[in-house]
């Protein structure tokens, strides 16, 4: 039982002064990032910095309405001794008929440990004081994505009453300790009293009031109160932190749109932490809305992001400042046929439009800083994507160039050699984008140089049309293909009738055949300087199998395919296969294991001035056909 209920205490100015609460909030005014994007970037960065060991960090966001047994507890516990409404809008939030909380939780992290007071220093143990007590503190530790500086203010910015409740479990000496504390920020103010005017910083804390400041609830009491508030319990024996934002505000978005934005912000800002896709990724992301899971897509499943994922594995260009003898980072660059349609609004916020001509900038911690825009590709159908990762020895330099929101490299903030190095890196990146935006020679089978513009003209009949419904289907006995009739196997995306890429052909599965699940319509790409078609698919049936690619020339107008091309005519050719975003394996056939969720890609070189139809056939066993 709680011997003494927790209560609020407003922070007065110390005799020596101090920072105002609104100063932390206003420090974020310089960013154009949406507050929800900023929340994802800042909180995930803090989670990564607090990781323990080599295991993955679990990061999840949940939006829900408090239940009938939970909402009264929030009103009873947090309304007691709450600041007056003109100083903090907490009472207005608690008076709402339906109370909502947006919770950000991480595990696989060390929690908020160290002293709970800001005036006590223990080397290497300052997480609690840095996050809860201090404003604008910084860290010079190499390999950290950020600091508990001004960016943490976004938690308060998203609350109508600027109020959060922090629930954390950390290690203190050789034992685990749970801590719970409330924290609100608003504007500084002055109160007239019998002893004269007294000024307050605008920061308010909720917990156990001791000697003029507030300590967190600890141990069993913290666990009990957190449970009554309906805060998600941290797994037994694990450390981590959960921050509950009371009465979140999302502007003109409804709750479902807000959660969707959060998920898209995870993918576009944190995708390097999702690689390799699957159980071995350094961070695992999840989201839920009113108890329902909201799927977080794989980066390779997002069309406008996929080229950056491919490029991430191909950062083979060293960027140096030769006269200063410094390695600045590594750069990768890929050209491709632009994906169709508009990217998500989160990507548009980051500067990504219908066409890709950008470099993803990141520090060695592999968190996206920004997408730097370059000159557009010289042909509307094409684009390029680059990834630049700063060298570990340059991490401190680029970190110093970042604003509070960590979303830019403001190199003019630097001076001396640091300014020269960072400026040179950006100049090299811009030069690479300028070079990639223009025509480049592409080798054909005869070894002759042809321009990419010429290749595009040759492929004019292959440009993909707008994808229709039913781009994904399983072709097996008794199933119906996207085209409508069972066994026809013709996808509805980019049909020959509109000058696009006919979908994969399928048919009834004879004995020994394995099912093939097509992942959308074929897409264009450039591999080793060659324009190619890529068909992604999965093998849902468990066991070993041999997979064959069957590219043929489509005649259009529903006339079928060209089974015997004219003498001397080019034919589409299987170049190879790719698992996920890995390297290409050459050969017309593939030996694979089905049932493990791997997304495979069939890579085909099309015949010029034709329409190509792709089929993937899987057979049981390991024998050659």
Secondary structure, 3 states (H helix, E strand, C coil): CCCCCCEEEEEECECCECCCHHHHHHCCCCCCCCHHHHHHHHHHHHHHHCECCCCCEEEEEEEEECCCCCHHHHHHHHHCCCCCCCCCCHHHHHCCCCCEEEEEEEECECCCCCCCCCCCCCCCCCHHHHHHHCCCCCCCCCCCCCCCCHHHHHHHHCECCCEEEEEEEEEECCEEEEEEEEEEECCCEEEEECCEEEEEEEEEEEEEEECCEEECEEHHHHHHHHHHHCCCCCCCCCCEEEEEEECECCCCCCHHHHHHHHHHHHHHHHHHHHCCCCCCCCEEEEEEECCEEECCCCHHHCHHHHHHHHHHCCCCEEEEECCCCEEEEEEEEEEEECCCCCCCHHHHHCCCCCCCEEEEEECCCCCEEEEEECCCCCCCCEEEEEEEEECHHHHHHHHHCCCCCCCCCCHHHCCHHHHHHHHHHHHHHHHHHHHHHCCCEEECCCCCEEEHHHHHHHCHHHCCCCCCCCCEEEECCCCCCCCCCCCCCCCCCCCHHHCCCCCCCCCCCCCCEECEEEECCCEEEEECCEEEEEEEEECCCCEEEEEEECCEEECCCCCCEECCCCCCCCCCEEEEEEECCCCEEECCEEEEEECCCCCEEEEEECCCCCEEECCEEEEECCCCC
